[in-house]
């Protein structure tokens, strides 16, 4: 585990301890029962015959700093949806990405679109916590967890009718992900130890997981429609999680439209 990832996990433990003191599991479950806007994340992607774009909303990242100065999650969500995004990914980690769980609730109250809670899940408690704000899917980062943690959080997500993306960035992690046939698998093109990016990571990891029946997603470092076409032509992968390139684009909606037209 890289030093950056270690620090994020340590900070997440502290944040969670504070949240747990003020939010019992019972109170979260009651909150969930009052929500009626959940959408099947996995099925939405599977039903889409073209390119599925999971567009990411985040204010900052450890590698890039502040991405959006005048950050408004609702404006960004509308722009992504108008462009044709299939799903949204919302960064909810507080300290390093300046995210908030409240962003999900506010987006889901305004728009009908599946939302991934993008965070560092280390405790089954976070499943109910995230769902209580309206998420439809969670992300489990293999390099941040041991086998029993993955199993425990994954089972809790399934129990809560949430979809799960198992995120991998090397061959060993890819083998781990194959143990979860009902999950989506995300291939991270960013090396979490060096923070270097290569979209060829998707190509090499795909060889290991190509028999996986669930959706496979290429994540990180995808700059434009040329990168998407390159990955699609090499692997047939049709699902992409893109954040920074959209947030930095002069015309994100136009970039989304170019990307989703790749295999039409």
C-alpha positions as CSV (number, residue, x, y, z in Angstrom):
1,X,0.0,0.0,0.0
2,X,1.4,3.4,-1.0
3,X,2.0,6.1,1.7
4,X,-0.7,8.2,0.2
5,X,-3.2,5.4,0.3
6,X,-2.1,4.5,3.9
7,X,-2.7,8.1,5.0
8,X,-6.1,8.2,3.3
9,X,-7.1,5.0,5.1
10,X,-5.9,6.3,8.5
11,X,-7.8,9.5,8.0
12,X,-10.9,7.5,7.0
13,X,-10.7,5.5,10.2
14,X,-10.8,8.7,12.2
15,X,-13.6,10.2,10.3
16,X,-15.7,7.0,10.6
17,X,-15.2,6.9,14.3
18,X,-16.7,10.4,14.6
19,X,-19.6,9.6,12.3
20,X,-20.4,6.3,14.2
21,X,-20.7,8.2,17.5
22,X,-23.5,10.3,16.0
23,X,-25.2,7.9,13.6
24,X,-26.3,4.4,14.8
25,X,-26.8,1.6,12.4
26,X,-30.5,1.6,13.3
27,X,-30.8,5.3,12.4
28,X,-29.2,4.7,9.1
29,X,-31.5,1.8,8.3
30,X,-34.6,4.0,9.1
31,X,-33.2,6.7,6.8
32,X,-32.8,4.2,4.0
33,X,-36.4,3.0,4.3
34,X,-37.6,6.6,3.7
35,X,-35.7,6.8,0.4
36,X,-37.4,5.8,-2.9
37,X,-35.0,6.8,-5.6
38,X,-32.7,3.8,-5.9
39,X,-31.8,2.6,-9.4
40,X,-30.0,-0.6,-10.5
41,X,-26.5,0.5,-11.4
42,X,-25.3,-2.7,-13.0
43,X,-28.5,-3.3,-15.0
44,X,-28.4,0.3,-16.3
45,X,-24.9,-0.4,-17.8
46,X,-25.8,-3.8,-19.1
47,X,-28.9,-2.5,-20.9
48,X,-26.8,0.1,-22.7
49,X,-25.7,-1.4,-26.0
50,X,-23.2,1.4,-26.7
51,X,-20.4,3.0,-24.7
52,X,-21.4,3.5,-21.1
53,X,-19.7,6.5,-19.4
54,X,-19.6,6.8,-15.6
55,X,-18.8,10.5,-15.3
56,X,-17.0,11.5,-12.0
57,X,-17.8,14.5,-9.9
58,X,-15.0,15.5,-7.6
59,X,-13.6,18.8,-6.4
60,X,-10.0,17.7,-5.8
61,X,-7.5,14.8,-5.7
62,X,-4.2,14.1,-4.0
63,X,-2.4,13.9,-7.4
64,X,-4.0,16.9,-9.1
65,X,-5.0,19.3,-6.3
66,X,-8.1,21.4,-6.7
67,X,-9.8,20.5,-10.0
68,X,-12.8,22.8,-10.0
69,X,-12.6,26.2,-8.3
70,X,-16.2,27.2,-8.5
71,X,-17.4,23.7,-7.7
72,X,-21.1,23.0,-7.9
73,X,-22.0,19.3,-7.9
74,X,-25.5,19.8,-9.2
75,X,-24.4,21.9,-12.2
76,X,-21.7,19.3,-13.0
77,X,-24.3,16.5,-12.7
78,X,-26.7,18.3,-15.1
79,X,-23.9,18.9,-17.6
80,X,-22.9,15.2,-17.5
81,X,-26.5,14.0,-17.8
82,X,-27.2,16.4,-20.7
83,X,-24.1,15.1,-22.4
84,X,-25.4,11.5,-22.2
85,X,-23.6,9.9,-19.3
86,X,-25.0,6.5,-18.2
87,X,-24.1,6.8,-14.5
88,X,-22.4,9.2,-12.2
89,X,-19.5,8.6,-9.8
90,X,-19.4,11.0,-6.8
91,X,-16.3,11.4,-4.7
92,X,-17.4,11.4,-1.0
93,X,-14.0,11.2,0.8
94,X,-13.7,14.3,2.8
95,X,-10.1,15.2,3.5
96,X,-8.1,14.4,0.4
97,X,-10.8,14.7,-2.3
98,X,-12.9,17.4,-0.5
99,X,-16.0,15.2,-1.1
100,X,-19.3,14.9,0.8
101,X,-22.0,12.2,1.1
102,X,-24.6,15.0,0.9
103,X,-23.7,15.5,-2.7
104,X,-25.2,12.1,-3.6
105,X,-28.5,12.8,-1.8
106,X,-28.8,16.2,-3.4
107,X,-28.1,14.8,-6.9
108,X,-30.5,11.9,-6.5
109,X,-33.3,14.2,-5.3
110,X,-32.9,16.2,-8.5
111,X,-31.9,13.7,-11.2
112,X,-32.9,10.1,-12.1
113,X,-29.5,8.5,-12.7
114,X,-27.5,5.7,-10.9
115,X,-24.8,6.9,-8.6
116,X,-21.6,5.3,-7.4
117,X,-20.3,6.3,-4.0
118,X,-16.6,6.7,-4.7
119,X,-14.8,6.4,-1.4
120,X,-12.4,4.3,0.6
121,X,-14.5,1.5,2.0
122,X,-12.8,-0.2,5.0
123,X,-15.8,-1.0,7.2
124,X,-19.2,-2.7,6.6
125,X,-20.8,0.3,8.4
126,X,-20.0,2.5,5.4
127,X,-22.4,0.4,3.2
128,X,-25.5,1.5,5.2
129,X,-24.0,5.0,5.7
130,X,-23.5,5.5,1.9
131,X,-26.9,4.0,1.0
132,X,-28.6,6.3,3.5
133,X,-27.5,9.2,1.2
134,X,-28.9,7.4,-1.8
135,X,-26.1,5.7,-3.6
136,X,-26.7,2.7,-5.9
137,X,-23.2,1.2,-6.0
138,X,-20.0,1.2,-3.9
139,X,-16.4,0.8,-4.8
140,X,-14.0,-1.7,-3.1
141,X,-10.3,-1.0,-3.8
142,X,-8.5,-4.4,-3.5
143,X,-5.1,-2.7,-2.7
144,X,-6.7,-1.0,0.3
145,X,-8.2,-4.2,1.8
146,X,-7.4,-7.7,2.8
147,X,-9.4,-10.7,1.6
148,X,-11.7,-10.9,4.7
149,X,-12.4,-7.2,4.6
150,X,-13.4,-7.4,0.9
151,X,-15.7,-10.4,1.6
152,X,-17.3,-8.8,4.6
153,X,-18.0,-5.4,2.9
154,X,-19.1,-7.1,-0.3
155,X,-21.6,-9.3,1.5
156,X,-23.0,-6.3,3.4
157,X,-23.4,-4.5,0.1
158,X,-25.3,-7.4,-1.5
159,X,-27.5,-7.7,1.6
160,X,-28.3,-4.0,1.1
161,X,-29.1,-4.5,-2.6
162,X,-26.2,-2.4,-3.7
163,X,-24.0,-3.1,-6.7
164,X,-20.2,-3.4,-6.1
165,X,-17.3,-2.4,-8.3
166,X,-14.1,-4.3,-7.3
167,X,-11.2,-2.1,-8.4
168,X,-7.9,-3.7,-9.4
169,X,-4.7,-2.4,-10.8
170,X,-2.4,-5.5,-11.1
171,X,-2.6,-9.1,-12.1
172,X,-2.8,-10.5,-8.5
173,X,-5.7,-8.2,-7.7
174,X,-7.4,-9.2,-10.9
175,X,-7.4,-12.8,-9.7
176,X,-9.0,-11.7,-6.5
177,X,-11.8,-9.9,-8.3
178,X,-12.7,-13.0,-10.2
179,X,-13.9,-14.5,-7.0
180,X,-16.9,-12.2,-7.2
181,X,-18.8,-13.2,-10.3
182,X,-21.7,-10.8,-9.6
183,X,-19.5,-7.7,-9.2
184,X,-18.5,-5.2,-11.7
185,X,-14.7,-5.1,-12.1
186,X,-12.9,-1.8,-12.5
187,X,-9.4,-1.7,-13.9
188,X,-7.5,1.3,-12.6
189,X,-4.9,2.6,-15.0
190,X,-3.2,4.5,-12.2
191,X,-0.4,2.7,-10.3
192,X,-1.4,3.4,-6.7
193,X,2.2,3.2,-5.6
194,X,3.8,5.5,-8.1
195,X,0.6,7.4,-9.2
196,X,1.9,6.9,-12.8
197,X,-0.8,6.2,-15.4
198,X,-0.9,4.0,-18.5
199,X,-4.1,3.0,-20.3
200,X,-2.3,-0.1,-21.4
201,X,-2.9,-1.4,-17.9
202,X,-6.5,-2.0,-19.0
203,X,-5.2,-4.1,-22.0
204,X,-3.0,-6.3,-20.0
205,X,-5.3,-6.8,-17.0
206,X,-8.2,-7.6,-19.4
207,X,-6.5,-10.8,-20.5
208,X,-6.9,-12.1,-17.0
209,X,-10.5,-11.1,-16.4
210,X,-12.0,-11.4,-19.9
211,X,-14.1,-14.4,-18.8
212,X,-15.8,-12.3,-16.2
213,X,-19.5,-12.1,-16.9
214,X,-20.2,-8.8,-15.2
215,X,-19.4,-5.4,-16.7
216,X,-15.7,-4.5,-16.9
217,X,-14.8,-0.8,-16.5
218,X,-11.6,1.0,-17.5
219,X,-10.8,3.8,-15.0
220,X,-8.3,6.7,-14.8
221,X,-6.1,8.4,-17.3
222,X,-8.6,8.4,-20.2
223,X,-8.2,11.8,-21.9
224,X,-10.4,11.7,-24.9
225,X,-12.4,9.7,-27.5
226,X,-9.1,8.4,-29.0
227,X,-8.1,6.7,-25.7
228,X,-11.6,5.2,-25.4
229,X,-11.4,3.9,-29.0
230,X,-8.0,2.4,-28.4
231,X,-9.2,0.5,-25.4
232,X,-12.4,-0.5,-27.1
233,X,-10.6,-1.8,-30.2
234,X,-8.1,-3.8,-28.2
235,X,-10.5,-5.3,-25.7
236,X,-14.2,-4.7,-26.5
237,X,-14.6,-2.9,-23.2
238,X,-17.5,-0.5,-23.4
239,X,-17.6,1.0,-19.9
240,X,-15.4,3.9,-18.8
241,X,-15.1,5.9,-15.6
242,X,-13.7,9.3,-16.4
243,X,-13.3,12.3,-14.1
244,X,-10.4,14.7,-14.4
245,X,-10.4,14.9,-18.2
246,X,-14.1,15.9,-18.2
247,X,-13.7,18.3,-15.3
248,X,-10.7,20.0,-17.0
249,X,-12.3,20.1,-20.5
250,X,-13.5,23.3,-22.0
251,X,-16.6,21.5,-23.2
252,X,-17.3,18.4,-21.1
253,X,-20.7,17.7,-22.7
254,X,-19.2,17.7,-26.2
255,X,-16.4,15.4,-25.0
256,X,-19.0,13.0,-23.5
257,X,-20.9,13.0,-26.8
258,X,-17.8,12.2,-28.8
259,X,-16.9,9.3,-26.4
260,X,-20.3,7.6,-26.4
261,X,-20.5,7.7,-30.2
262,X,-17.3,5.6,-30.6
263,X,-19.1,2.3,-31.5
264,X,-22.3,3.7,-33.1
